[in-house]
């Protein structure tokens, strides 16, 4: 069974560790290491906009948004199993007015958004922007 659960403080360290994983970090706009202290401050502000994905009792990813910009990550060893697609489709049912900023070299994320029906609406020097 797979489900999204509203973020709680007990999940904050999972989110931070996943976001800091070098295999995940390279897909994000900001590359710096996130400290426990700065992450706690961030989560206190944006906690209600994040969800974790749990599959058969195991944390496998998270999704959220800040300023309507999606943040999504899947545990590297569980990528390719459909969790990103599941989270994205479920999240937009909860928060429909969001968009995505995807690095031009992040082909995996580009494919994910396109597979879920998002369309590229504009681009910048380093990013593509996607909307539903």
KEBA-675282 format. One record per atom (N, C-alpha, C, O): residue number from 1; chain; atom name; x, y, z. Coordinates in Angstrom, 1 decimal, decimal comma. Layout:
n/chain/atom/east/north/up
NUM/A/CA/X/Y/Z .
...
This chain:
n/chain/atom/east/north/up
1/A/N/0,8/-1,2/0,0 .
1/A/CA/0,0/0,0/0,0 .
1/A/C/0,9/1,2/0,0 .
1/A/O/1,9/1,3/0,7 .
2/A/N/0,5/2,2/-0,8 .
2/A/CA/1,2/3,5/-0,9 .
2/A/C/0,3/4,6/-0,5 .
2/A/O/-0,9/4,6/-1,0 .
3/A/N/0,8/5,6/0,2 .
3/A/CA/-0,1/6,7/0,6 .
3/A/C/0,8/7,9/1,0 .
3/A/O/1,9/7,8/1,3 .
4/A/N/0,2/9,1/0,8 .
4/A/CA/0,8/10,4/1,2 .
4/A/C/0,3/10,7/2,6 .
4/A/O/-0,9/10,5/2,9 .
5/A/N/1,2/11,2/3,5 .
5/A/CA/0,8/11,6/4,8 .
5/A/C/1,3/13,0/5,1 .
5/A/O/2,5/13,3/4,7 .
6/A/N/0,5/13,8/5,7 .
6/A/CA/0,9/15,2/6,0 .
6/A/C/2,2/15,1/6,8 .
6/A/O/2,3/14,3/7,8 .
7/A/N/3,1/16,0/6,5 .
7/A/CA/4,4/16,1/7,2 .
7/A/C/4,2/16,3/8,7 .
7/A/O/3,3/17,1/9,1 .
8/A/N/5,0/15,7/9,5 .
8/A/CA/5,1/15,9/11,0 .
8/A/C/6,5/16,0/11,4 .
8/A/O/7,4/15,6/10,6 .
9/A/N/6,8/16,6/12,5 .
9/A/CA/8,2/16,7/12,9 .
9/A/C/9,0/15,4/12,9 .
9/A/O/10,2/15,4/12,7 .
10/A/N/8,3/14,3/13,2 .
10/A/CA/9,0/13,0/13,2 .
10/A/C/9,6/12,6/11,8 .
10/A/O/10,4/11,7/11,7 .
11/A/N/9,1/13,3/10,7 .
11/A/CA/9,6/13,0/9,3 .
11/A/C/10,6/14,0/8,9 .
11/A/O/11,2/13,9/7,8 .
12/A/N/10,8/15,1/9,7 .
12/A/CA/11,7/16,2/9,2 .
12/A/C/13,1/15,7/8,9 .
12/A/O/13,7/16,1/7,9 .
13/A/N/13,7/14,8/9,7 .
13/A/CA/15,1/14,3/9,5 .
13/A/C/15,1/13,4/8,3 .
13/A/O/16,1/13,5/7,6 .
14/A/N/14,1/12,6/8,0 .
14/A/CA/14,0/11,9/6,8 .
14/A/C/14,1/12,8/5,6 .
14/A/O/14,9/12,6/4,6 .
15/A/N/13,3/13,8/5,6 .
15/A/CA/13,3/14,8/4,5 .
15/A/C/14,7/15,4/4,3 .
15/A/O/15,2/15,6/3,2 .
16/A/N/15,3/15,9/5,4 .
16/A/CA/16,6/16,5/5,4 .
16/A/C/17,7/15,6/4,8 .
16/A/O/18,4/16,0/4,0 .
17/A/N/17,7/14,4/5,3 .
17/A/CA/18,7/13,4/4,9 .
17/A/C/18,5/13,1/3,4 .
17/A/O/19,5/12,9/2,7 .
18/A/N/17,3/12,9/3,0 .
18/A/CA/17,0/12,6/1,6 .
18/A/C/17,5/13,8/0,7 .
18/A/O/18,1/13,6/-0,3 .
19/A/N/17,1/15,0/1,1 .
19/A/CA/17,5/16,2/0,3 .
19/A/C/19,0/16,4/0,3 .
19/A/O/19,5/16,9/-0,7 .
20/A/N/19,7/16,0/1,3 .
20/A/CA/21,2/16,1/1,4 .
20/A/C/21,9/15,0/0,7 .
20/A/O/23,1/15,1/0,4 .
21/A/N/21,2/13,9/0,3 .
21/A/CA/21,8/12,8/-0,4 .
21/A/C/22,4/13,3/-1,7 .
21/A/O/21,7/13,9/-2,5 .
22/A/N/23,7/13,1/-2,0 .
22/A/CA/24,3/13,6/-3,2 .
22/A/C/23,6/13,2/-4,5 .
22/A/O/23,6/13,9/-5,5 .
23/A/N/23,0/12,0/-4,5 .
23/A/CA/22,3/11,5/-5,6 .
23/A/C/21,0/12,2/-5,9 .
23/A/O/20,5/12,3/-7,0 .
24/A/N/20,4/12,8/-4,8 .
24/A/CA/19,2/13,6/-4,9 .
24/A/C/19,5/15,1/-5,1 .
24/A/O/18,9/15,8/-5,9 .
25/A/N/20,5/15,6/-4,3 .
25/A/CA/20,8/17,0/-4,3 .
25/A/C/21,1/17,6/-5,6 .
25/A/O/20,7/18,7/-5,9 .
26/A/N/21,8/16,8/-6,5 .
26/A/CA/22,1/17,3/-7,8 .
26/A/C/21,0/17,7/-8,7 .
26/A/O/21,1/18,5/-9,6 .
27/A/N/19,8/17,2/-8,4 .
27/A/CA/18,6/17,6/-9,1 .
27/A/C/17,9/18,8/-8,7 .
27/A/O/17,0/19,4/-9,3 .
28/A/N/18,3/19,4/-7,5 .
28/A/CA/17,7/20,6/-7,0 .
28/A/C/18,5/21,8/-7,4 .
28/A/O/19,7/21,8/-7,7 .
29/A/N/17,8/22,9/-7,3 .
29/A/CA/18,4/24,2/-7,7 .
29/A/C/19,5/24,6/-6,8 .
29/A/O/20,6/24,9/-7,2 .
30/A/N/19,3/24,5/-5,5 .
30/A/CA/20,3/24,9/-4,5 .
30/A/C/21,0/23,6/-4,1 .
30/A/O/20,4/22,6/-3,8 .
31/A/N/22,3/23,6/-4,1 .
31/A/CA/23,2/22,5/-3,9 .
31/A/C/23,8/22,4/-2,5 .
31/A/O/24,4/21,4/-2,1 .
32/A/N/23,7/23,4/-1,7 .
32/A/CA/24,4/23,4/-0,4 .
32/A/C/23,8/22,5/0,6 .
32/A/O/22,6/22,1/0,5 .
33/A/N/24,7/22,0/1,5 .
33/A/CA/24,3/21,1/2,6 .
33/A/C/23,3/21,8/3,5 .
33/A/O/23,5/23,0/3,9 .
34/A/N/22,2/21,1/3,9 .
34/A/CA/21,2/21,6/4,8 .
34/A/C/21,5/21,1/6,2 .
34/A/O/21,4/19,9/6,5 .
35/A/N/21,7/22,0/7,1 .
35/A/CA/22,0/21,7/8,5 .
35/A/C/20,6/21,3/9,2 .
35/A/O/19,6/21,7/8,8 .
36/A/N/20,7/20,6/10,3 .
36/A/CA/19,6/20,3/11,1 .
36/A/C/18,9/21,5/11,6 .
36/A/O/17,6/21,6/11,6 .
37/A/N/19,6/22,5/12,0 .
37/A/CA/19,1/23,7/12,6 .
37/A/C/18,3/24,5/11,5 .
37/A/O/17,2/25,0/11,7 .
38/A/N/18,9/24,7/10,3 .
38/A/CA/18,3/25,5/9,3 .
38/A/C/17,1/24,7/8,7 .
38/A/O/16,1/25,3/8,4 .
39/A/N/17,2/23,4/8,7 .
39/A/CA/16,0/22,6/8,2 .
39/A/C/14,8/22,7/9,2 .
39/A/O/13,7/22,8/8,7 .
40/A/N/15,1/22,6/10,5 .
40/A/CA/14,0/22,8/11,5 .
40/A/C/13,3/24,1/11,3 .
40/A/O/12,1/24,2/11,4 .
41/A/N/14,1/25,2/11,1 .
41/A/CA/13,5/26,5/11,0 .
41/A/C/12,7/26,5/9,7 .
41/A/O/11,6/27,1/9,7 .
42/A/N/13,2/26,0/8,6 .
42/A/CA/12,4/25,9/7,3 .
42/A/C/11,1/25,1/7,5 .
42/A/O/10,1/25,5/7,1 .
43/A/N/11,2/23,9/8,2 .
43/A/CA/10,0/23,1/8,3 .
43/A/C/9,0/23,8/9,3 .
43/A/O/7,8/23,6/9,1 .
44/A/N/9,5/24,5/10,2 .
44/A/CA/8,5/25,2/11,1 .
44/A/C/7,7/26,2/10,3 .
44/A/O/6,5/26,4/10,6 .
45/A/N/8,2/26,7/9,2 .
45/A/CA/7,6/27,7/8,4 .
45/A/C/6,7/27,0/7,3 .
45/A/O/5,6/27,5/7,0 .
46/A/N/7,2/25,9/6,7 .
46/A/CA/6,5/25,3/5,6 .
46/A/C/6,0/23,9/5,8 .
46/A/O/5,6/23,2/4,9 .
47/A/N/6,0/23,4/7,0 .
47/A/CA/5,6/22,0/7,4 .
47/A/C/4,3/21,6/6,7 .
47/A/O/4,2/20,5/6,2 .
48/A/N/3,3/22,5/6,8 .
48/A/CA/2,0/22,2/6,3 .
48/A/C/1,9/22,1/4,8 .
48/A/O/0,8/21,7/4,2 .
49/A/N/3,0/22,3/4,1 .
49/A/CA/3,0/22,2/2,6 .
49/A/C/3,7/21,0/2,1 .
49/A/O/4,0/20,8/0,9 .
50/A/N/4,2/20,1/3,1 .
50/A/CA/4,9/18,9/2,7 .
50/A/C/4,2/17,7/3,1 .
50/A/O/3,5/17,6/4,1 .
51/A/N/4,4/16,6/2,3 .
51/A/CA/3,8/15,3/2,6 .
51/A/C/4,9/14,3/2,4 .
51/A/O/5,8/14,5/1,6 .
52/A/N/4,8/13,2/3,1 .
52/A/CA/5,8/12,1/2,9 .
52/A/C/5,0/11,0/2,2 .
52/A/O/3,8/10,8/2,4 .
53/A/N/5,7/10,2/1,5 .
53/A/CA/5,1/9,0/0,8 .
53/A/C/5,6/7,8/1,5 .
53/A/O/6,8/7,6/1,7 .
54/A/N/4,7/7,0/2,0 .
54/A/CA/5,0/5,7/2,7 .
54/A/C/4,5/4,6/1,9 .
54/A/O/3,3/4,5/1,5 .
55/A/N/5,3/3,6/1,6 .
55/A/CA/4,9/2,4/0,8 .
55/A/C/5,2/1,2/1,7 .
55/A/O/6,4/0,9/2,1 .
56/A/N/4,2/0,4/2,0 .
56/A/CA/4,4/-0,8/2,9 .
56/A/C/5,2/-0,5/4,1 .
56/A/O/6,1/-1,3/4,5 .
57/A/N/4,9/0,6/4,8 .
57/A/CA/5,5/1,0/6,0 .
57/A/C/6,8/1,6/5,9 .
57/A/O/7,5/1,9/6,9 .
58/A/N/7,3/1,9/4,7 .
58/A/CA/8,7/2,5/4,5 .
58/A/C/8,5/3,9/3,9 .
58/A/O/7,8/4,0/2,9 .
59/A/N/9,3/4,8/4,4 .
59/A/CA/9,4/6,1/3,8 .
59/A/C/10,1/6,0/2,5 .
59/A/O/11,3/5,6/2,5 .
60/A/N/9,5/6,5/1,4 .
60/A/CA/10,1/6,4/0,1 .
60/A/C/10,3/7,7/-0,6 .
60/A/O/10,9/7,8/-1,6 .
61/A/N/9,7/8,8/0,0 .
61/A/CA/9,9/10,1/-0,7 .
61/A/C/9,1/11,2/0,0 .
61/A/O/8,4/10,9/1,0 .
62/A/N/9,2/12,4/-0,6 .
62/A/CA/8,4/13,5/-0,1 .
62/A/C/8,1/14,4/-1,2 .
62/A/O/8,7/14,4/-2,3 .
63/A/N/7,1/15,2/-1,0 .
63/A/CA/6,7/16,2/-2,0 .
63/A/C/6,2/17,4/-1,2 .
63/A/O/5,6/17,3/-0,1 .
64/A/N/6,4/18,6/-1,7 .
64/A/CA/5,9/19,8/-1,1 .
64/A/C/6,1/21,0/-2,1 .
64/A/O/6,5/20,8/-3,2 .
65/A/N/5,7/22,2/-1,6 .
65/A/CA/6,0/23,4/-2,4 .
65/A/C/6,2/24,5/-1,5 .
65/A/O/5,7/24,6/-0,4 .
66/A/N/7,0/25,5/-2,0 .
66/A/CA/7,3/26,7/-1,4 .
66/A/C/7,0/27,8/-2,5 .
66/A/O/7,6/27,7/-3,6 .
67/A/N/6,2/28,8/-2,2 .
67/A/CA/5,9/29,8/-3,2 .
67/A/C/5,4/29,2/-4,5 .
67/A/O/5,8/29,6/-5,6 .
68/A/N/4,6/28,2/-4,4 .
68/A/CA/3,9/27,4/-5,4 .
68/A/C/4,9/26,6/-6,3 .
68/A/O/4,5/26,1/-7,3 .
69/A/N/6,2/26,5/-5,9 .
69/A/CA/7,2/25,8/-6,6 .
69/A/C/7,4/24,4/-6,0 .
69/A/O/7,7/24,3/-4,8 .
70/A/N/7,1/23,3/-6,7 .
70/A/CA/7,2/22,0/-6,2 .
70/A/C/8,6/21,5/-5,8 .
70/A/O/9,6/21,9/-6,5 .
71/A/N/8,7/20,8/-4,7 .
71/A/CA/9,9/20,1/-4,3 .
71/A/C/9,5/18,6/-4,2 .
71/A/O/8,5/18,3/-3,5 .
72/A/N/10,2/17,8/-4,8 .
72/A/CA/9,9/16,3/-4,8 .
72/A/C/11,2/15,5/-4,8 .
72/A/O/12,1/15,9/-5,5 .
73/A/N/11,2/14,4/-4,0 .
73/A/CA/12,4/13,5/-4,0 .
73/A/C/11,9/12,1/-3,7 .
73/A/O/11,0/11,9/-2,9 .
74/A/N/12,6/11,2/-4,3 .
74/A/CA/12,3/9,8/-4,0 .
74/A/C/13,7/9,1/-3,5 .
74/A/O/14,7/9,5/-4,1 .
75/A/N/13,6/8,3/-2,6 .
75/A/CA/14,8/7,5/-2,1 .
75/A/C/15,5/6,9/-3,3 .
75/A/O/14,8/6,2/-4,1 .
76/A/N/16,8/7,2/-3,5 .
76/A/CA/17,4/6,7/-4,8 .
76/A/C/17,2/5,2/-5,0 .
76/A/O/17,0/4,8/-6,2 .
77/A/N/17,3/4,4/-4,0 .
77/A/CA/17,1/2,9/-4,3 .
77/A/C/15,7/2,5/-4,6 .
77/A/O/15,4/1,4/-5,0 .
78/A/N/14,7/3,5/-4,5 .
78/A/CA/13,3/3,2/-4,9 .
78/A/C/12,9/4,0/-6,1 .
78/A/O/11,7/3,9/-6,4 .
79/A/N/13,8/4,7/-6,7 .
79/A/CA/13,4/5,4/-7,9 .
79/A/C/13,1/4,5/-9,0 .
79/A/O/13,6/3,4/-9,1 .
80/A/N/12,2/4,9/-9,9 .
80/A/CA/11,8/4,1/-11,0 .
80/A/C/10,6/3,1/-10,7 .
80/A/O/10,2/2,3/-11,5 .
81/A/N/10,1/3,2/-9,5 .
81/A/CA/9,0/2,4/-9,0 .
81/A/C/7,6/3,1/-9,1 .
81/A/O/6,6/2,5/-8,7 .
82/A/N/7,6/4,3/-9,6 .
82/A/CA/6,3/5,0/-9,7 .
82/A/C/6,0/5,9/-8,6 .
82/A/O/4,9/6,5/-8,6 .
83/A/N/6,8/6,0/-7,6 .
83/A/CA/6,5/6,9/-6,4 .
83/A/C/6,4/8,3/-6,7 .
83/A/O/5,6/9,1/-6,2 .
84/A/N/7,3/8,8/-7,6 .
84/A/CA/7,3/10,2/-8,0 .
84/A/C/6,0/10,6/-8,7 .
84/A/O/5,4/11,6/-8,4 .
85/A/N/5,6/9,7/-9,6 .
85/A/CA/4,4/9,9/-10,3 .
85/A/C/3,2/9,9/-9,4 .
85/A/O/2,3/10,7/-9,5 .
86/A/N/3,2/8,9/-8,5 .
86/A/CA/2,1/8,9/-7,5 .
86/A/C/2,0/10,1/-6,7 .
86/A/O/0,9/10,7/-6,5 .
87/A/N/3,2/10,6/-6,1 .
87/A/CA/3,2/11,8/-5,3 .
87/A/C/2,7/13,0/-6,0 .
87/A/O/1,9/13,8/-5,5 .
88/A/N/3,2/13,2/-7,2 .
88/A/CA/2,8/14,3/-8,0 .
88/A/C/1,3/14,4/-8,3 .
88/A/O/0,7/15,4/-8,2 .
89/A/N/0,8/13,2/-8,7 .
89/A/CA/-0,6/13,2/-9,1 .
89/A/C/-1,5/13,4/-7,8 .
89/A/O/-2,5/14,1/-7,9 .
90/A/N/-1,1/12,9/-6,7 .
90/A/CA/-1,9/13,1/-5,5 .
90/A/C/-1,7/14,5/-4,9 .
90/A/O/-2,7/15,1/-4,4 .
91/A/N/-0,6/15,0/-5,0 .
91/A/CA/-0,3/16,4/-4,5 .
91/A/C/-1,1/17,4/-5,2 .
91/A/O/-1,7/18,3/-4,5 .
92/A/N/-1,3/17,3/-6,5 .
92/A/CA/-2,0/18,4/-7,2 .
92/A/C/-3,5/18,3/-6,9 .
92/A/O/-4,2/19,2/-7,1 .
93/A/N/-4,0/17,2/-6,3 .
93/A/CA/-5,4/17,1/-5,9 .
93/A/C/-5,5/17,9/-4,6 .
93/A/O/-6,6/18,5/-4,3 .
94/A/N/-4,4/18,1/-3,8 .
94/A/CA/-4,5/18,8/-2,6 .
94/A/C/-4,1/20,3/-2,8 .
94/A/O/-4,7/21,2/-2,1 .
95/A/N/-3,2/20,5/-3,7 .
95/A/CA/-2,7/21,9/-3,9 .
95/A/C/-2,6/22,1/-5,4 .
95/A/O/-1,5/21,8/-6,0 .
96/A/N/-3,7/22,5/-6,1 .
96/A/CA/-3,7/22,5/-7,5 .
96/A/C/-3,0/23,7/-8,2 .
96/A/O/-2,6/23,6/-9,3 .
97/A/N/-2,7/24,7/-7,4 .
97/A/CA/-2,0/25,9/-8,0 .
97/A/C/-0,6/25,8/-7,7 .
97/A/O/-0,1/26,6/-6,8 .
98/A/N/0,2/25,0/-8,4 .
98/A/CA/1,6/24,8/-8,2 .
98/A/C/2,2/24,8/-9,6 .
98/A/O/1,6/24,5/-10,6 .
99/A/N/3,5/25,0/-9,6 .
99/A/CA/4,3/24,9/-10,8 .
99/A/C/5,6/24,2/-10,5 .
99/A/O/5,9/24,0/-9,3 .
100/A/N/6,4/24,0/-11,5 .
100/A/CA/7,7/23,3/-11,3 .
100/A/C/8,8/24,1/-12,0 .
100/A/O/8,6/24,5/-13,2 .
101/A/N/9,9/24,2/-11,4 .
101/A/CA/11,1/24,8/-12,0 .
101/A/C/12,1/23,6/-12,0 .
101/A/O/12,5/23,1/-11,0 .
102/A/N/12,5/23,2/-13,2 .
102/A/CA/13,3/22,0/-13,4 .
102/A/C/14,6/22,4/-14,1 .
102/A/O/14,6/23,0/-15,1 .
103/A/N/15,7/22,0/-13,5 .
103/A/CA/17,0/22,2/-14,2 .
103/A/C/17,0/21,6/-15,6 .
103/A/O/16,5/20,5/-15,8 .
104/A/N/17,6/22,3/-16,5 .
104/A/CA/17,7/21,8/-17,9 .
104/A/C/18,4/20,4/-18,0 .
104/A/O/18,1/19,7/-18,9 .
105/A/N/19,3/20,2/-17,1 .
105/A/CA/20,0/18,9/-17,2 .
105/A/C/19,3/17,8/-16,4 .
105/A/O/19,8/16,7/-16,3 .
106/A/N/18,2/18,1/-15,8 .
106/A/CA/17,5/17,1/-15,0 .
106/A/C/16,4/16,4/-15,8 .
106/A/O/15,2/16,7/-15,7 .
107/A/N/16,8/15,6/-16,7 .
107/A/CA/16,0/14,9/-17,7 .
107/A/C/14,9/14,0/-17,0 .
107/A/O/13,8/13,9/-17,5 .
108/A/N/15,3/13,4/-15,9 .
108/A/CA/14,4/12,5/-15,2 .
108/A/C/13,2/13,2/-14,7 .
108/A/O/12,1/12,8/-14,9 .
109/A/N/13,4/14,4/-14,1 .
109/A/CA/12,3/15,2/-13,6 .
109/A/C/11,5/15,8/-14,8 .
109/A/O/10,2/15,8/-14,7 .
110/A/N/12,1/16,1/-15,9 .
110/A/CA/11,4/16,6/-17,0 .
110/A/C/10,4/15,5/-17,5 .
110/A/O/9,2/15,8/-17,8 .
111/A/N/10,9/14,3/-17,6 .
111/A/CA/10,0/13,2/-18,1 .
111/A/C/8,9/12,9/-17,1 .
111/A/O/7,8/12,7/-17,5 .
112/A/N/9,2/13,0/-15,8 .
112/A/CA/8,2/12,8/-14,8 .
112/A/C/7,0/13,8/-14,9 .
112/A/O/5,8/13,4/-15,0 .
113/A/N/7,3/15,1/-15,0 .
113/A/CA/6,3/16,1/-15,1 .
113/A/C/5,5/15,9/-16,4 .
113/A/O/4,3/16,0/-16,5 .
114/A/N/6,2/15,7/-17,5 .
114/A/CA/5,5/15,5/-18,8 .
114/A/C/4,6/14,2/-18,8 .
114/A/O/3,5/14,2/-19,3 .
115/A/N/5,1/13,2/-18,2 .
115/A/CA/4,3/11,9/-18,1 .
115/A/C/3,0/12,2/-17,3 .
115/A/O/2,0/11,5/-17,5 .
116/A/N/3,1/13,1/-16,3 .
116/A/CA/1,9/13,4/-15,5 .
116/A/C/1,0/14,5/-16,1 .
116/A/O/0,1/14,9/-15,4 .
117/A/N/1,3/14,8/-17,3 .
117/A/CA/0,4/15,8/-18,0 .
117/A/C/0,8/17,2/-17,9 .
117/A/O/0,0/18,1/-18,3 .
118/A/N/1,9/17,5/-17,3 .
118/A/CA/2,4/18,9/-17,2 .
118/A/C/3,0/19,3/-18,5 .
118/A/O/3,5/18,5/-19,3 .
119/A/N/2,9/20,6/-18,8 .
119/A/CA/3,5/21,1/-20,0 .
119/A/C/4,6/22,2/-19,7 .
119/A/O/4,4/23,0/-18,8 .
120/A/N/5,6/22,2/-20,5 .
120/A/CA/6,6/23,2/-20,4 .
120/A/C/6,1/24,5/-20,9 .
120/A/O/5,7/24,6/-22,0 .
121/A/N/6,1/25,5/-20,0 .
121/A/CA/5,4/26,8/-20,4 .
121/A/C/6,4/27,9/-20,7 .
121/A/O/6,1/28,8/-21,4 .
122/A/N/7,6/27,7/-20,2 .
122/A/CA/8,7/28,7/-20,4 .
122/A/C/10,0/28,1/-20,0 .
122/A/O/10,1/27,1/-19,4 .
123/A/N/11,1/28,9/-20,3 .
123/A/CA/12,4/28,5/-19,9 .
123/A/C/13,2/29,7/-19,7 .
123/A/O/13,0/30,8/-20,1 .
124/A/N/14,2/29,5/-18,9 .
124/A/CA/15,2/30,5/-18,5 .
124/A/C/16,6/30,0/-19,0 .
124/A/O/16,7/29,0/-19,7 .
125/A/N/17,6/30,6/-18,5 .
125/A/CA/19,0/30,2/-18,9 .
125/A/C/19,3/28,8/-18,4 .
125/A/O/19,9/28,0/-19,1 .
126/A/N/18,9/28,5/-17,1 .
126/A/CA/19,2/27,2/-16,6 .
126/A/C/18,0/26,3/-16,3 .
126/A/O/18,2/25,1/-15,9 .
127/A/N/16,8/26,8/-16,5 .
127/A/CA/15,6/26,0/-16,0 .
127/A/C/14,5/26,0/-17,1 .
127/A/O/14,4/26,8/-17,9 .
128/A/N/13,7/25,0/-16,9 .
128/A/CA/12,4/24,9/-17,6 .
128/A/C/11,3/25,1/-16,6 .
128/A/O/11,5/24,6/-15,4 .
129/A/N/10,2/25,7/-17,0 .
129/A/CA/9,1/25,8/-16,0 .
129/A/C/7,9/25,0/-16,6 .
129/A/O/7,6/25,1/-17,8 .
130/A/N/7,3/24,3/-15,7 .
130/A/CA/6,2/23,4/-16,0 .
130/A/C/4,9/23,8/-15,2 .
130/A/O/5,0/24,2/-14,1 .
131/A/N/3,8/23,7/-15,9 .
131/A/CA/2,5/24,0/-15,3 .
131/A/C/1,5/22,9/-15,8 .
131/A/O/1,7/22,2/-16,8 .
132/A/N/0,5/22,7/-15,0 .
132/A/CA/-0,6/21,8/-15,4 .
132/A/C/-1,4/22,4/-16,5 .
132/A/O/-2,4/21,8/-16,9 .
